[in-house]
Amino acid sequence: MKIYLDLCAIQRPLDTPNQVRIVLESEAVLGIISLCELGQIELLSSEALLYEGEQSSLLIRREHTVTPEVFIGNRSTPMMEHKGYVAKVDFDDEAGIFHGEVINTRDVITFQGECVNDLRIAFVDSIDDYIEFCEARGEKPEKPFSGKFVVRVAPELHQKIFIKAAESGTSINQWINKAIEKEMERELI
């Protein structure tokens, strides 16, 4: 299912919750965003929506113009990102709570929340706390990824890659990087 929300609806959770109607509408919007993150519905965007969001005089409203890119793909496992750290999110139906875990670091960083908004806040707080904790201990926070990894391939494939790289006038690393980028672009289409 595809849904289009105008800017007023998308930004309703940013309004002061001083009326029952605002609270209910905010929870409804957060519920829709939660379903988008779970991959159950797709949130549509438009140039008009982006333009309208950029015109706001309030920074928080400009920063919270929701586009499909806010959600990392349309996955069965919802993902969140903050400062380069990516977390997967699950919902525990019995406990009625969302819980998440950062997946791109060896250190263990977890968080939880009863609604999407609480989950987002807990995620950001967990990452910021992790960074502060590392700094207090005089350690550097583990970077999500260094950009280096070892891949073992059959000798025949290694030779073919070497030849293709030489034919294209690039190094093996550059050629493999391009091949992976092409595959990732194909995956995202």
N, C-alpha and C positions, 0 to 999 in steps of 0.2 A: 504494500500500500504506500502511496506517495502522498505527502502532506505539505502544504505551503502555509506558513504562518506569516502574517504581516509583522512589521517591526514592533508595533504596540504589544502584540501577543508574545513575541519572543522575549521582549524585555520586561514583561509583567513581573517576573520574580525580582527585578531590581527596584520595584516600587515599594514604598513604605507600607508594611502590612497593617494599616490602621482601620481596615474595613474587612468584614467577612468575605465580601465578594473578591477583594484583591487577593486574600489568602487562598481562596478556592481556585481562582484563575491561575495564580502562581503555581500551585501544586499540580494543576492540570497541565500547564506548560512543561514543568519539570518532568511530569510523567511521560509526556510525548517525547521529550529529549531522551529520557531513559529508554524508551522503546526504540528510538533511533540508535542509541549506543548498543543496544542488544541486537540490532540488525533486523528487528521485526517490522519497522517502517522506515521509509526514506524521507528525509526532510529536503524539500526543494528550496532553491534560492533563485534570486534574479538580480540583474544589474540594478533595478530600481531599489530593491531591498538594500543592497550594498551601498548605493549612493545615499539613500535616506539615512542609513546608519552612520556614514562618514560625516554627515552634516550636523550631527548632534554637538551641542556646545559642551556636553558633559563627557569627560574622558571615559568614565566607566561604561557609559552607553555606547560609545564608539568601539570600545574593546569587546563588547558583548553583542555584536551583530553576528548571529549564528548563521553559518553557511555549512553546506555539506562537508567542507574540509575540516570542520571542527571535530568531526568524528573520523577516526582513523579507519577508513574503509567501511564496508558493510559486512561485518564479520559475525560469526556466531558467538565469538568471545569478544565482549567490548573491551576497548583499550583506552587508556588515558595517558596524556603526556604532559610533563612539566619539567622545564630546565634540562631537557634531553633524556630524562628518565621516563621509561614507558612501563605502565602497569596493566595487568589484566584484571578484570573485575568479574566476580561471580556473585550470584544471589542465592542466599540460603533461605529457601522457602519456609522451612520449619521455624527458624529463628526470626524470619522476617527482616533480614539485614543484608546489606551489600558488604562484601569484603574484597579487598584488592591486595595485590602483591606486585612489587616492582620486579620486572623480569629481565632487565638488561644490566644487572650488576650482581656480583657474587655476594655482596652484603645483603642481609635480609631486611627488607623494608616492607612493612604491611600497614594496612589502615582499614577502617570500616565506617559505615554510616547507615542510618535508617532510611534515608532518602537520597536522591541523586545529589542535591545541593550539599548535604552533610558529607557525602562521600567525596565530592570535589574538594571541599574545605579540608577534610582529613588527609587527602592525598597531598595537597599542596603543603599542609603543615608537616606531614611526615618527611617529605623531601627537604623542606627548609630545616627541620630539626636535625635530620641526618647530616646535612652540610655543616650546621652549627656545631654538632657533636664532634665531627671530624676535626673542625678548626680548633675546638677547645682542647682536643687531645694532641694538637700539633700535627695531625695527619691530613693528607689531601684526600678529599672524597674520591671514591673510585669513579673514574669516568665511565659512562655507560659502555663505550666501545673505543678501542684504540685505532681501529681501521686496519688492523692486521690480523690475519688468521692463516692457519696452515691447512692446505687441502692436499690430500693424497690422491693421485690418479694413476691409472695404468701407464706404463712406459710408452705404449703406442699412442695414447691420447696426449701425453706430454709432448711427444714429437709433433703431432698434428697441430697442437696449440703453438708450439715454437715456430712452425712453418707459417701458420696463419699470421702470427704476430710479425714475423720477418717480412711477409708479403705486404702487410699494411704499414710497415715502417715504424712499428711501435714495439715497446718492450712487452714481455709476457704479462707483466702486471697490468700495464695499460690495456692490452687486448682483453684480458680476463675481466677487468673492471668494466670495459665497454659492453662485453657480452652479458655480464650480470645486469648492468643498467638496462639493456634492451629487454632482457627477460622480465625484469621487474616492471618496466613500462607495459609490456604485453600483459602481465598479470593484473595490472591496475585497470586495464581497458575493459 
